[in-house]
Amino acid sequence: MEKSKKSEENNSRRNFIKNAALASSVLIVPRHVLGGVGFTAPSDQLNIAAIGAGGKGASDIKNASVNGRERVVALCDVDFSGSASQSVKNFPNAKLYADYREMLDNEKDIDAVTISTPDHVHGPAAKYAMERGVHCYVQKPMTHNIREARMLTQMARDEKIVTQMGNQGGSNPYLQIVQDWIDSGKIGSVSKVQIWTNRPVWPQGNAFPEPAPSKKPDDLAWDLWLGPSKKIPYTPNIHPFNWRGWWEYGTGALGDVGCHLVDIPFRTLGLHYPKDAECSVGAVYSQMWTPDYHPEGCPASSFITLHFDATEKSKSPIEMTWSDGGIRPAHPDIIPADHDIGGAESANGVLIIGDKGIISTNINDSSPLMPKLYYNDGTTEFGPQTEDFPEPEYGHQRKWVDACKAGFGSKEHRELTSSFDYAGPMTETVLMGNLAIRSYMLRKENAKGRTEYYGRKKLLWDGEKMRITNLEEANQFVGREYRQGWEV
């Protein structure tokens, strides 16, 4: 792909920022003489914009501004009457847009964007920004589907874009404790990982809401909110939060918290693409003896099994299970019965099970951090039980900003914990669970006139070729269909 003039201009500006920062390090004149303690010269500032300025987007752009160290030049949101209004108050000089395409085309000096939209817009928005040479911070999940994740991972390399996914737990320094326990062999050979969550905490598993007979809210740009998804009349109870439970827009519990929880074993065990995926789901009985749920939406609960080959960090094959809807694994015998597993009240968590012991953790929980190691002989090692970090979200956004200023391939860039080189394969693994769930509802009428669910099998995955090899129909869920003008 040829770089556009906009991309070339932005790269020149970024090189200027990088070189100016290097040059400033050899000046003898004290920094306070130039502008006071903490002062950042305008030429050293990154010009940042937000695509999605409300909800999680409000904290993402605020943290990326690094307490005003960087310049927020534009905000994009489909509805500034809601939580995005706080971003407008925080950055009163930023220009406001409803359409990110218009913003990126008009604002020629944008260096980097935070993308914190519903899942279905992550891929199209990141692609549009990267084509213009703009660095990208993208909320989890990195993309809505596996194909997008693979494309954007390669695109970031080709276009030399500094990227970071918003799974901030990856920057939590306490994650290193789990890594050290595994690397030093304290729990022995790992063969099994169990992950669970109390999500969904939004409507899921029911029929899609009916379009509203009344007029949509005046401040909501509904067509822009739909973005790449099919055009439908305004439908209430979808924006701004409940979209998560519908495949057209969201990725369910896996896409929500899975990118935090799966990250822990995927990272510390050095996992790559899974070999297969299999699922079962909680059913709604639509008629006598006919378990069903609405295929356009995520189920109320699911159980996923993935298998991985041995890695350098784990010499045996690994089975990973995931359960949502509040279903959690049994309490291991070596963990005292009155101890939570995972996080507070055992609501969300990860068990990494080896032949010498078990690591129980939930690094990204809002409760006190508690990585715990339980040995088979009854002894334990516990990580810190309180959180005391000087930066919000462990500096996840600030580190990305610093890497943008240092440049692609810099030490700062290589040290990012969730650049697309890592986040892409990890996101693909998370979304493999959703591919299995969606295949679970594939059906046809057999010769006896009965419904046959032919997708309810172990799906064999060729990660390199990005294909299910034993059920061709399942490959339709590797990507998605796009509305014209929004393609990836």
Secondary structure, DSSP 8 states (H G I E B T S, - for coil): ----HHHHHHHHHHHHHHHHHHHHTT--S-HHHHH-TT---GGG--EEEEES-STHHHHHHHHHTTTTTSEEEEEE-S-TTTTTHHHHHH-TTSEEES-HHHHHHH-TT--EEEE-S-HHHHHHHHHHHHHTT-EEEE-SSS-SSHHHHHHHHHHHHHHT--EEES-GGGG-TTHHHHHHHHHTTTT-SEEEEEEE-----S--SS------SS---TT--HHHHHTTS------TTSTTTGGGGBTTT--HHIIIIIHHHTHHHHHHTT--S-SEEEEEE--EEEETTEEE--TTB--S-EEEEEEE---SS-SS-EEEEEE-TT------TTS-TTS-SSSGGGSSEEEEEESSEEEEE-TT-SS----EEEETTS-EEE--SS---SSGGGGHHHHHHHHHHH-TTSHHHHT-SS-HHHHHHHHHHHHHHHHHHHHTT--EE-TTS-EE-TT-S-EEEETTTTEESS-GGGGGGSS----TT---
